[in-house]
Amino acid sequence: MEGFPVEVIGNILSHVVNAKDVVRASATCRKWRVALRHHLHTLRYNSLDCWPAYRNSRTEELEVLLTDTILQTSGLQDLHISNKAKFSSAAVIAWLLHTRESLRLLTYKVPTSKPYVNVLERCGRMRCLESLDLGNTDVRLTADPTAPRFPCLLSLTLSEVNVSALDLHLLLLACQKLKSFSLHSAVITSPDSELTLNLTSSSLKSFVLDDTSLDHMILETNILENLHLRYSTFTTFQLVSKGFRLQTLRINDVTINRQLLITSIATADLEVLEVSRSCSNVWGMIDCLLAHSSSKLRKLRLWGIPSASSSWDHLYPDIIASLFPCINDLGLSYEVMNLRVYPDESLTTSVFEKLAYLELGSDTLDDIFLSWMGAILGRCPNLRRLVVHDRTNEAKSHGYSALKGEFITNFVKIVRQYPQVDIKFDNL
């Protein structure tokens, strides 16, 4: 490797997944040490990815190794540090100060140390930082909230953090170029009896909220394109539209006790709509979305939602085929009390011309499901793949096995008519 340019060696070291291995490799010769100092652009340390021998290293040893390595670099752009144990405040401050002029991507998931280091505030002064992923720490805005910060930040992820609703509100206002914001398993506090989170951003295009409980949430944005809510609980959730039109809306495992308000204007250009395992009161929103969504919708997934009296027509295959001719990916779960099987005579010619992927689920194995499935398959002339999920919870008794065998026999008779379709069974 003597003929390798130092730039290439620096690129090789940047792809090594553990900082200790980078140090060992750079000790090979003088040329590799030069590559470490001047051409290393990425450094990673994750205690979960280490060899067993590394995991047993003392925190003080890891801290010295990381400090020595980082302080040798001159143009580090991507720094990823994840550790279960706490690092000292002095070491963390030294890392951030040394990389403040060059760092573009920072992932820091380390428990808060004492005395407390406000990583977020220090990152706000970095001139080139474009992506920030913070976890297992406290998030506070202690300086003047009107002071300029995060001049280049485009992506922000907060995971398992403690933060006040006011600080989150001020943080988004401070990030004037932010495009993507993700909030995972956050503990949000408020002095009020009811926890209300109000987020406002003029630049945000993607928002993900995961595993978080709130009384009320209001999201105001101008150009939002992607919204994903999952494993969360709200009393009310309101998306305030300022002329933007969503392209992707995903709601997974969400409980909304009172109201989910997303205007029809915001969903007029939807291309992807996924709602799964959420409370039945989302049906009012789904009815509105399906009634006002444009023909651009290409992926629709409605899965495991408790039935509601207003939901029947919108799960009817002919209705979906006639409203959304561009659909190429469709996922529907079947509940006997929730879906009609027999075709509407006025819509018998409706077909899914572009549908290539079909996913169906059932919590019961019976002829009604097979009839429903057959009616959909008959309207999919260009289908390439079918996935069927069995969600039954019955005990695996002899009677169940016999029922399952009869179901599969009848199922094979139906799908035999479609030899071009790739079939996959899940839990059958």
C-alpha positions in Angstrom: 0.0 0.0 0.0 3.0 2.3 -0.2 1.8 3.6 -3.6 -1.6 4.7 -2.1 -2.1 8.5 -1.9 -2.7 9.7 1.6 -6.1 11.0 0.5 -7.1 7.4 -0.3 -5.8 6.1 3.0 -7.8 8.8 4.8 -10.9 7.7 3.0 -10.2 4.1 4.0 -9.8 5.1 7.6 -13.1 7.0 7.4 -15.0 3.8 6.6 -13.6 1.9 9.6 -16.6 1.5 12.0 -14.7 1.8 15.3 -12.4 4.6 16.5 -10.1 2.1 18.3 -9.4 0.3 15.0 -8.8 3.7 13.3 -6.1 4.4 15.9 -4.5 1.0 15.5 -4.4 1.3 11.7 -3.0 4.8 11.8 -0.1 3.6 13.9 1.1 1.4 11.0 3.5 4.0 9.6 4.1 7.7 9.2 2.0 7.9 6.0 -1.1 6.5 7.8 -0.6 9.0 10.6 -0.5 11.8 8.1 -3.7 10.5 6.6 -5.3 10.5 10.0 -4.3 14.1 10.7 -5.2 15.6 7.4 -7.6 13.4 5.5 -9.8 11.6 8.0 -13.3 12.9 7.5 -15.4 10.4 9.5 -14.9 9.0 13.0 -17.3 6.6 14.7 -17.6 5.1 18.1 -20.6 3.0 19.2 -20.2 0.8 22.3 -22.8 -1.6 20.9 -20.7 -2.3 17.8 -17.4 -2.9 19.5 -15.6 -6.1 19.9 -16.2 -7.8 23.3 -12.7 -6.8 24.4 -13.5 -3.1 23.6 -16.7 -3.2 25.5 -14.8 -4.0 28.6 -12.6 -1.0 28.3 -12.9 1.6 31.0 -14.8 4.8 30.2 -11.7 6.8 31.1 -9.6 4.9 28.5 -12.2 5.4 25.8 -12.3 9.1 26.6 -8.6 9.5 26.3 -8.5 7.6 23.0 -11.3 9.6 21.5 -9.8 12.9 22.7 -6.4 12.0 21.3 -7.8 10.9 18.0 -10.1 13.9 17.5 -7.5 16.5 18.4 -5.1 15.0 15.8 -7.6 15.6 13.0 -7.7 18.9 11.0 -10.9 18.5 8.9 -13.2 16.0 10.6 -16.7 16.3 9.0 -18.7 13.4 10.4 -18.5 12.5 14.1 -20.6 9.6 15.6 -20.4 8.8 19.3 -22.8 6.5 21.1 -22.0 5.2 24.6 -23.9 3.9 27.5 -21.5 5.4 30.1 -21.0 9.1 30.6 -18.0 11.1 29.4 -16.5 14.0 31.3 -17.6 17.5 30.5 -14.0 18.6 29.7 -13.6 15.9 27.0 -16.9 16.7 25.3 -16.2 20.4 25.3 -12.8 19.8 23.8 -14.3 17.6 21.0 -16.9 20.2 20.1 -14.4 23.1 20.2 -11.9 21.4 18.0 -14.4 20.4 15.3 -16.5 23.5 15.3 -15.1 24.9 12.0 -15.3 21.6 10.0 -18.0 19.3 11.4 -21.0 18.8 9.1 -22.7 15.8 10.7 -22.8 15.0 14.4 -24.4 12.1 16.2 -24.0 12.3 20.0 -25.9 9.7 22.1 -24.4 9.8 25.5 -26.1 10.2 28.9 -25.8 13.7 30.4 -22.7 14.2 32.4 -22.1 16.3 35.5 -21.4 19.1 35.4 -23.9 19.4 32.6 -22.7 20.1 29.1 -25.2 21.8 26.9 -24.3 20.1 23.6 -27.2 21.7 21.8 -26.1 25.2 22.6 -22.5 24.5 21.6 -23.6 22.9 18.3 -25.7 26.1 17.6 -22.4 28.0 17.1 -21.0 25.5 14.5 -20.8 27.2 11.1 -21.0 24.1 8.9 -23.2 21.7 10.9 -25.9 20.3 8.6 -27.2 17.3 10.5 -27.5 16.8 14.3 -28.7 13.7 16.1 -28.8 14.0 19.9 -29.9 11.3 22.3 -29.9 10.4 26.0 -29.4 14.0 27.1 -31.2 17.1 28.3 -32.1 19.7 25.8 -32.0 23.3 27.0 -31.9 26.7 25.4 -30.2 28.8 28.0 -28.9 31.7 25.9 -30.9 34.5 24.3 -33.6 32.7 22.3 -33.5 35.4 19.6 -29.7 35.0 19.1 -28.8 33.5 15.7 -27.8 29.9 15.8 -27.6 26.8 13.6 -26.9 28.8 10.4 -26.7 25.7 8.2 -28.6 23.0 10.1 -30.9 21.0 7.7 -31.7 17.8 9.7 -32.4 17.5 13.5 -33.1 14.3 15.4 -33.8 14.2 19.1 -34.0 10.7 20.8 -34.8 10.0 24.4 -34.3 13.5 25.5 -35.7 15.6 28.3 -37.0 18.9 27.0 -39.6 21.6 27.7 -42.4 22.4 25.2 -41.2 26.0 25.2 -37.6 25.1 24.4 -38.7 22.9 21.5 -40.8 25.7 20.1 -37.9 28.2 20.4 -35.5 25.6 18.9 -37.5 25.2 15.7 -37.8 29.0 15.4 -34.0 29.3 15.7 -33.3 26.7 12.9 -34.4 28.8 10.0 -33.1 26.4 7.3 -34.3 23.1 8.9 -35.8 20.7 6.5 -36.2 17.5 8.6 -37.1 17.1 12.3 -37.6 13.8 14.1 -38.6 13.5 17.7 -38.3 10.0 19.3 -39.3 8.9 22.8 -39.0 12.4 24.2 -40.0 13.4 27.7 -41.6 16.8 27.2 -42.5 19.0 30.1 -44.7 22.0 30.6 -45.7 24.1 33.6 -49.3 23.9 32.5 -51.7 21.2 33.7 -52.3 20.2 30.0 -49.2 19.5 27.9 -49.4 21.5 24.7 -46.7 21.4 22.1 -46.8 24.2 19.5 -44.1 23.9 16.7 -43.7 26.5 14.0 -41.3 26.4 11.1 -41.3 28.1 7.7 -38.7 25.7 6.2 -39.7 22.2 7.5 -40.4 19.6 4.9 -40.4 16.4 6.9 -41.6 15.7 10.5 -41.5 12.4 12.4 -43.0 12.0 15.9 -42.4 8.7 17.6 -43.3 7.2 21.0 -44.4 10.5 22.6 -47.5 11.4 24.6 -49.1 14.9 24.5 -52.4 16.4 25.4 -52.4 18.8 22.5 -50.1 19.3 19.5 -50.2 22.1 16.9 -47.8 22.0 13.9 -47.6 25.1 11.8 -45.5 25.0 8.6 -45.4 26.4 5.1 -43.9 23.7 2.9 -44.4 20.3 4.8 -44.2 17.3 2.5 -43.9 14.3 4.8 -45.7 13.7 8.1 -45.2 10.5 10.1 -46.9 9.9 13.5 -46.3 6.5 15.3 -46.6 4.9 18.7 -48.0 8.2 20.1 -51.0 9.4 22.1 -52.8 12.7 21.7 -56.0 14.3 22.9 -55.9 16.6 19.8 -53.5 16.9 16.9 -53.8 19.8 14.5 -51.8 20.4 11.4 -52.1 24.1 10.3 -51.8 24.5 6.6 -50.3 27.6 5.1 -50.7 26.6 1.5 -48.5 23.5 1.5 -49.6 20.1 0.3 -48.5 16.9 1.8 -47.0 14.1 -0.3 -46.7 11.4 2.3 -48.8 10.9 5.4 -48.2 7.9 7.7 -50.1 7.3 11.0 -49.1 4.1 12.7 -50.1 2.9 16.2 -51.5 6.2 17.2 -54.3 7.0 19.7 -56.1 10.2 19.4 -58.7 10.7 22.1 -60.6 13.6 20.7 -59.7 15.1 17.3 -57.2 14.7 14.5 -57.4 17.8 12.3 -55.6 17.8 8.9 -57.3 20.0 6.3 -58.3 18.7 2.9 -56.2 21.4 1.2 -53.0 19.9 2.8 -53.8 16.5 1.4 -54.9 17.4 -2.0 -51.7 16.1 -3.6 -51.1 13.0 -1.4 -49.0 10.3 -3.1 -48.7 8.0 0.0 -51.3 7.4 2.7 -50.7 4.8 5.4 -52.9 4.4 8.5 -52.4 1.3 10.6 -53.3 0.0 14.1 -54.7 3.3 15.1 -57.9 4.2 17.0 -61.3 4.2 15.2 -61.8 7.9 15.4 -59.3 8.4 12.7 -62.0 7.3 10.2 -63.5 10.7 10.0 -60.1 12.0 8.8 -59.7 9.1 6.4 -63.1 9.7 4.9 -62.1 13.3 4.3 -58.7 12.4 2.9 -60.1 9.9 0.5 -62.8 12.2 -0.6 -60.4 15.1 -1.4 -57.1 13.4 -2.3 -56.1 13.7 -5.9 -55.6 11.0 -8.4 -51.8 11.2 -7.7 -52.2 8.7 -4.8 -49.9 5.8 -5.7 -49.7 4.0 -2.3 -52.6 3.3 0.1 -52.4 1.2 3.2 -55.3 0.9 5.7 -54.5 -1.8 8.3 -55.8 -3.0 11.6 -58.2 0.0 12.3 -61.3 -0.7 14.4 -64.5 -0.4 12.3 -66.6 2.7 12.1 -70.0 3.1 10.5 -68.6 5.7 8.0 -65.7 3.5 6.9 -67.3 0.8 4.8 -67.5 2.5 1.4 -63.9 3.7 1.5 -62.5 0.2 1.8 -64.6 -1.1 -1.0 -62.2 -2.1 -3.8 -64.2 -0.6 -6.7 -64.5 2.8 -5.0 -60.7 2.9 -4.4 -60.0 1.8 -8.0 -62.2 4.5 -9.5 -61.0 7.3 -7.3 -57.2 6.6 -7.5 -56.2 5.1 -10.9 -52.5 5.6 -10.2 -52.3 3.3 -7.3 -49.5 0.8 -7.7 -49.1 -0.4 -4.0 -52.2 -1.3 -2.0 -52.5 -2.8 1.5 -55.9 -3.6 3.1 -56.7 -5.6 6.2 -60.0 -7.4 6.3 -62.5 -7.6 9.2 -65.8 -9.3 8.5 -67.8 -6.6 10.1 -66.0 -3.8 8.3 -66.0 -4.6 4.6 -68.6 -5.4 2.0 -67.8 -8.1 -0.5 -70.2 -7.9 -3.4 -69.5 -5.6 -6.2 -71.4 -2.3 -6.8 -73.2 -2.8 -10.1 -72.4 0.8 -11.1 -68.6 0.2 -10.7 -68.1 -3.3 -12.0 -65.7 -2.0 -14.7 -63.3 -0.3 -12.3 -59.9 -2.0 -12.3 -56.5 -1.3 -10.8 -54.6 -0.9 -14.0 -51.3 0.1 -12.4 -51.4 -2.0 -9.3 -48.2 -4.2 -9.0 -48.0 -4.9 -5.3 -51.0 -6.1 -3.2 -50.9 -6.8 0.6 -54.0 -8.3 2.3 -54.5 -9.3 5.9 -57.1 -11.3 7.7 -58.0 -12.0 11.4 -60.2 -14.9 10.3 -59.9 -17.7 7.7 -63.2 -18.1 5.9 -64.8 -18.2 2.5 -65.9 -14.5 2.8 -62.3 -13.4 3.0 -61.5 -15.5 -0.1 -64.5 -14.0 -2.0 -63.3 -10.5 -1.1 -59.7 -11.4 -2.1 -60.9 -12.9 -5.4 -62.9 -9.8 -6.2 -59.8 -7.7 -5.8 -57.5 -10.0 -7.8 -60.0 -9.9 -10.6 -59.5 -6.2 -10.8 -55.7 -6.3 -11.0 -54.6 -7.2 -14.5 -51.0 -6.2 -14.0 -50.4 -7.5 -10.5 -46.9 -8.9 -9.9 -46.8 -9.7 -6.1 -49.5 -10.7 -3.5 -48.7 -11.0 0.2 -51.4 -12.5 2.5 -51.1 -12.1 6.3 -52.9 -14.4 8.7 -53.6 -12.5 11.9 -55.7 -15.1 13.7 -55.2 -15.6 17.4 -56.9 -18.9 17.7 -55.1 -21.8 19.5 -53.4 -24.1 17.2 -55.8 -27.0 17.8 -56.8 -29.8 15.5 -59.9 -27.9 14.5 -57.8 -24.9 13.6 -55.4 -26.9 11.5 -58.3 -28.5 9.6 -59.8 -25.0 9.0 -56.4 -23.7 7.9 -56.0 -26.7 5.5 -59.4 -26.1 3.9 -58.6 -22.4 3.6 -55.3 -23.0 1.8 -57.0 -25.5 -0.6 -59.6 -22.9 -1.6 -57.0 -20.2 -1.7 -54.9 -22.2 -4.2 -57.9 -22.7 -6.5 -58.3 -18.9 -6.7 -54.6 -17.9 -7.2 -54.1 -20.6 -9.8 -55.9 -18.4 -12.2 -53.1 -15.8 -11.9 -49.8 -17.6 -12.7 -48.0 -14.4 -13.3 -48.4 -13.3 -9.6 -45.7 -14.1 -7.0 -47.5 -15.3 -3.9 -46.2 -15.0 -0.3 -47.9 -16.2 2.9 -47.1 -14.7 6.2 -47.8 -16.8 9.4 -50.0 -19.2 7.4 
